[in-house]
Amino acid sequence: MNKKGILLVISGPSGAGKGTLCQALLNEEQSIFLSISATTRPPRAGEVDGVHYHFLDKDIFEQMIKRDQLLEWAEVYGNYYGTPVQFVREMQEQGRDVILEIDTQGALQVKKKFPLAVLVFIAPPSRKTLRERLVSRGTDAPAEIERRLSCAAVEMTLALKYDYLVVNDEINRAVVKLLSIVRAEKCRPGFFEGLIRDFS
């Protein structure tokens, strides 16, 4: 029986609660691993290489781009960010599920390269709730909050390209939905190639 793990790609607007949901899912399901992105930006205070990011030299990152060793990548404010393929493949071969928390642009890149990836869009219950969450964080100026809300409007239209949409109205309820998606995906016929071949 094919016991390969799945790749769960999580995206959504800033303030939708993606990070909180991913952490809650990891706490709930020990067989799920968080994919660690690579970047060329220097580490911030408290960040650890191989835990928060793989911190790489620009030359090494560009070599990885040329060798097609990234599931997705982007350049943001002069620094590269991307997802190394090797870790994801190794985890899947071991039958472990991998979460990848990235933006919508990166998620759609992954789907092109890796059609079996499961794209899940995390949405806030309403625009009003999203605004309240962004304000309550207390980290952004009013102009930045408006910019994030404008970005959210664009990102919400891309949700139609995803496999699933989970409304994060209450954390525990949203985690149950994510776990249900993982379990449903593992009932796809492709996960039972060995069993099917056994009958031929």
N, C-alpha and C positions, 0 to 999 in steps of 0.2 A: 504493500500500500504506500502511495506517495504521501509522505508526511512533511513536505516542504512548508515552511512558514509563509505567512502573507506579509505584504508590505502595505501598511496603513498610512496614507498620506493625509495629514490634518492641516487645514487652512481655514482662514476666516478673518474678518476685520479686527483691527486693533481694538481691544476691549471686549471681545466676544468671549474671552476666557479659555483660549486654546491651551495655554501653558498650564493652567490650573487643572483643566480636564485631562491633559496628557499625564500629569503627575498623579492624579487620582486613579487613572487607568493602570499606570505602572504599579501603584500600590495595591491595586485590586487583583491584578493578574501578573504573577511572577514570571510567566513564560514570555512576556512581551518586553522587548528591549527598545530603548530610545537611540535612534541613529544620531551620531555626533557629526555635525557639519565641520567643514574645513574653512579656514579664512586666512587671509594675508594681513589682516589688521593686527596690531599688537594687543596682547592680553590686557584687560582692565584689572584693576585691583581686585584680588580674590579669585580671579579666574585661573583655572588649572588646565594645562595642556592635556588633551585626551579625555577630559571630563566635561568641560564646557564647550570647547572647540578643539579641533586639531589646528594649531597655529603653524602655518607654513610660510616659507619664503616665496616671494612672487614667482621666481624662476621655476621652482618645484610645482607650483600651482599651474603655471602655464604649460609645463610639460604634461601634467595630468589632463589638461584640456586637449592637447594635441593627441595624446594616446587614448582618448575617449574613456578615461578612468573616472568620470564624474556622471552621476545620474542627471544632475542639473547644476547649473552655475550661473552667477550673475556678478556684475561689477557694480558696487554701490559706493558712491563717494570716494572713488579711487582705490577701493579695496575689493578683492575677490571673495565671494562666498560660494560654497558648493557642497554637494553630497558625494563622498567617495563611494564608488560602486562596490569595492571589495568587501567592506564590512557588511553591507546589506546582503550580498550573495552568500557570504560565509554563514551568517545567522540563519538565512532561509534554508540553506543546505542542511543545517543542524536541526531543522524543524521548528525554529524559533521565529516568532512574529516580531516585526520591526515597525516602530512608529517613526514617522518623519514629519516634523512640524515645520512647514515652510510656507512661503507666500503663494498666492494663486498662480503667478507666472511660472514659478518653479514647479509647482504641482502639475501643471499642464505639460511642461517639458518632460517630467518623469513619466507621465501617462503615454507619451509618444514613444519613449525609449523602452518602457516597461509596461506593456498593455495590461498585465495582470495586477498592477498596482490598484489598490482600492482607495479612491479619493473620497474623503469625507469633509464636507464644509460645515464649520461650526458657526451658527448664526445667533445673534442676540434676539430676544423676543420682539423687540421693536427698536425703531430709531431713537425714540425717547429714552428707553432703557440704556441703549448704547451711550448716549450723551451723558446720562447720569453716572454710568460706570467710569467713563473717561474723566469726568469732573471730579468724582470721588477719589480717584487715584492720587490727585493733587500733584502730578508730575509734569503736566503740560500747561502752557499758556493758552488763553482762549483762542488765539489764532491757530495754534497747533491742533487744538481740539476740533476746530472747524475743518482744518485740512484733513484730519483723520476721518471725520464724518463724510467728507466728499469722496475720499478714497473708498470708504465702506460702501457708498452707493454704487461705485464701479465694480467693486469686488462681489457685491450681492448679485449682480447680473451674471457673473461668471459661475455662480453656484449651479446654474443649469447644466454646466459641463461636467459636474461631479456625479459620482455614483450614488451618494447619499447626502442628506442634509440633516443635521441634528441641531435643534433649537436648544441653546443652553439657558433655559429658564430657571432650572434648579440643578445643582451640580450632581447629586446622586442619581437623579432621573436621567440626566444626560450620559453619565457613565454606564448605566444599565443599557442604554440604547447603543453605545459604542461597543460594549461587550456582545450584544446581540448581533451586531453587524459582523464582528470577527467570527462568531460561531456560525452564522448563516453562510459566510464566504467559504468556510471550511466544509460546507455541504455541497459545494459545486462539484460536478462530475470530474473535473480536472484533478481533484485531490485524490481520486480513487482509480488512477490509471492502472496501478498494479492489480487491483481487484478485478477491473474490467478485463485486463489482459489474461488473467487467470482462467477466464471462461472461454477464451478463444482457442 
